[in-house]
């Protein structure tokens, strides 16, 4: 029996048809269930410091966390600070991350980012969004990951998994990632906001999969608005 089988559906007024978007009560139930299943969710990228997380997230663009972890297990024991990575040089860095897609461009961005961190931020990762987004290879999504995971800010980095879950379930439908991010920040209850990013990305990665979602094993399937649920 799955965890979802022990969860009663959220009561709804009789005779009323459900809309496309989840109600506040349903959203609270959704996150309560995800929290019960995984009380302390976190990223699957391996890191020890905000700098290591920043580098790992830059490397993760169009790559899997598994692939990034394999590369950083080689890189971080040798170079785990901006100064040490600059010491490797771009070619030296490439040798450590060559198993990752787009490693040439990523190496260039990481080297440039390390130089800026040393010149403008004393070698530390800044906690301000604007300063993060000014770093080469760092966009809004990467900045949100660092702010949330390294610094505990209640941000949500909308990737392909979260975009899919938010739209499928009716949690926060939106036409693009920015619209979904803004909707999530408005709709997710404050008590769940800090960990919402990780709950949603893990749910999308392992349950609400792109090609064939695991609906029979889903803890929130009775809340979900997705019309094409996979049968048991």
C-alpha positions in Angstrom: 0.0 0.0 0.0 1.4 3.4 -0.9 1.5 6.4 1.3 -1.3 7.9 -0.7 -3.6 5.1 0.2 -3.6 6.2 3.8 -4.4 9.8 2.9 -8.1 10.8 2.9 -9.2 13.1 0.1 -9.8 16.8 1.0 -13.5 17.4 1.4 -15.2 19.4 -1.3 -18.6 21.1 -1.4 -21.2 18.8 -2.8 -22.4 19.6 -6.3 -19.4 21.8 -7.2 -17.1 21.0 -10.1 -13.4 21.3 -9.4 -11.6 24.1 -11.2 -8.2 23.8 -13.0 -6.4 25.4 -10.0 -6.1 23.8 -6.6 -7.8 25.5 -3.7 -5.9 26.8 -0.7 -7.0 23.8 1.4 -5.9 21.4 -1.3 -2.5 23.1 -1.6 -2.0 22.8 2.1 -2.9 19.2 1.9 -0.5 18.6 -1.0 2.5 20.0 0.9 1.5 18.4 4.1 1.7 15.0 2.4 5.0 15.7 0.7 6.4 16.9 4.0 5.3 13.8 5.7 7.0 11.6 3.1 10.2 13.7 3.2 10.5 16.0 6.2 13.9 17.3 5.3 14.3 17.5 1.5 17.4 18.8 -0.1 19.3 19.0 -3.3 20.9 15.9 -4.8 23.9 17.8 -5.8 26.9 17.1 -3.6 28.5 20.2 -2.0 30.0 21.4 1.3 30.1 25.2 0.9 28.1 27.8 -0.9 30.9 28.1 -3.5 30.8 24.4 -4.2 27.1 24.6 -4.6 27.4 27.5 -7.0 29.8 25.7 -9.2 27.8 22.5 -9.1 24.6 24.3 -10.2 26.5 26.1 -13.0 27.7 22.7 -14.2 24.2 21.2 -13.9 22.7 23.1 -16.8 21.4 20.5 -19.3 23.1 17.8 -17.3 22.0 15.3 -14.6 22.8 15.7 -10.9 24.4 12.2 -11.1 26.8 13.3 -13.9 27.7 16.5 -12.1 28.4 14.7 -8.9 30.8 12.3 -10.6 32.7 15.3 -12.0 32.8 17.4 -8.8 34.0 14.3 -6.8 37.1 14.7 -9.0 37.2 18.5 -9.0 36.5 19.6 -5.4 39.2 17.5 -3.6 41.7 19.4 -5.9 40.1 22.8 -6.2 37.3 23.9 -3.9 37.8 27.7 -3.8 37.8 30.4 -6.4 41.6 30.8 -6.1 42.3 27.1 -6.5 40.0 26.8 -9.6 41.8 29.8 -11.1 45.0 28.0 -10.4 43.9 25.1 -12.5 43.3 27.4 -15.4 40.6 26.9 -18.0 42.3 23.8 -19.6 42.9 22.2 -16.2 39.3 22.7 -15.2 38.1 21.2 -18.5 40.0 18.0 -17.7 38.1 17.6 -14.5 34.6 18.3 -15.9 35.0 16.9 -19.5 32.4 14.2 -18.8 29.6 16.9 -18.5 27.8 18.2 -21.5 28.8 21.7 -22.7 31.9 21.5 -20.6 33.9 24.0 -22.7 31.4 26.8 -22.2 30.9 25.9 -18.5 34.6 25.9 -17.8 34.8 29.4 -19.3 31.9 30.6 -17.1 33.3 29.0 -13.9 36.7 30.6 -14.5 35.2 34.0 -15.1 32.9 33.7 -12.1 35.8 32.8 -9.9 37.7 35.8 -11.0 34.7 38.1 -10.2 34.2 36.5 -6.8 37.8 37.3 -5.9 37.8 40.8 -7.4 34.4 42.0 -6.1 33.3 39.8 -3.3 36.4 38.8 -1.4 36.2 35.2 -2.7 32.8 34.7 -1.1 29.5 33.9 -2.8 27.2 36.9 -2.6 23.8 36.6 -1.0 22.1 39.2 -3.2 20.2 38.1 -6.3 21.5 40.9 -8.5 25.1 40.1 -7.6 24.5 36.4 -8.2 22.9 37.0 -11.6 25.8 39.2 -12.6 28.1 36.2 -12.5 28.8 34.4 -15.8 26.7 31.3 -16.2 24.3 32.3 -13.5 20.7 33.1 -14.4 17.6 33.5 -12.3 17.1 29.8 -11.7 20.7 29.2 -10.6 20.5 32.3 -8.3 17.3 30.9 -6.8 18.9 27.5 -6.1 21.9 29.1 -4.3 19.7 31.6 -2.3 17.4 28.8 -1.2 19.8 25.9 -0.6 22.9 27.7 0.6 21.4 30.7 2.3 18.0 29.5 3.4 16.0 32.1 1.4 12.4 31.1 0.6 12.9 31.1 -3.2 11.7 28.6 -5.8 13.9 27.8 -8.8 11.5 26.6 -11.5 13.1 24.0 -13.7 11.4 21.6 -16.1 10.3 19.3 -13.3 8.7 22.0 -11.2 7.2 23.6 -14.3 5.5 20.3 -15.2 4.3 19.5 -11.7 2.9 23.0 -11.1 0.9 22.9 -14.4 -0.2 19.2 -14.3 -1.5 19.3 -10.7 -3.1 22.7 -10.9 -0.9 24.0 -8.1 0.4 27.0 -10.0 -0.4 26.9 -13.7 1.6 29.3 -15.9 2.7 29.7 -19.5 6.4 30.1 -18.7 8.8 29.5 -15.8 8.6 33.1 -14.5 4.8 33.0 -14.4 5.0 29.7 -12.5 7.6 31.0 -10.1 5.5 34.0 -9.3 2.3 31.9 -8.9 4.1 29.5 -6.6 5.4 32.3 -4.4 1.9 33.6 -4.0 0.2 30.2 -3.5 2.5 28.1 -1.4 1.7 28.5 2.3 4.5 30.3 4.2 5.1 27.2 6.4 6.1 25.2 3.4 7.8 27.9 1.3 11.4 27.2 2.4 11.3 23.5 1.2 8.8 23.7 -1.6 11.5 23.8 -4.3 13.0 20.5 -3.2 9.6 18.8 -2.6 8.4 19.7 -6.1 11.6 18.9 -8.0 11.9 15.5 -6.3 8.2 14.8 -7.0 8.7 15.7 -10.6 11.9 13.7 -11.0 10.7 10.4 -9.4 6.9 10.4 -9.5 5.3 13.0 -11.8 7.7 12.0 -14.7 7.4 13.6 -18.1 6.6 10.6 -20.3 4.7 8.4 -17.9 3.9 9.7 -14.4 3.7 7.2 -11.6 0.1 8.2 -10.7 -0.9 4.9 -8.9 2.0 5.5 -6.4 1.4 9.3 -6.1 0.6 10.6 -2.7 -1.4 13.6 -4.1 -3.2 11.9 -7.0 -6.7 12.6 -5.5 -5.8 16.4 -5.4 -4.2 16.5 -8.9 -6.0 18.0 -11.8 -4.1 16.1 -14.5 -6.8 14.5 -16.7 -4.6 11.7 -18.2 -3.5 9.9 -15.1 -1.8 6.6 -15.7 -3.9 3.6 -14.5 -2.9 1.2 -11.8 
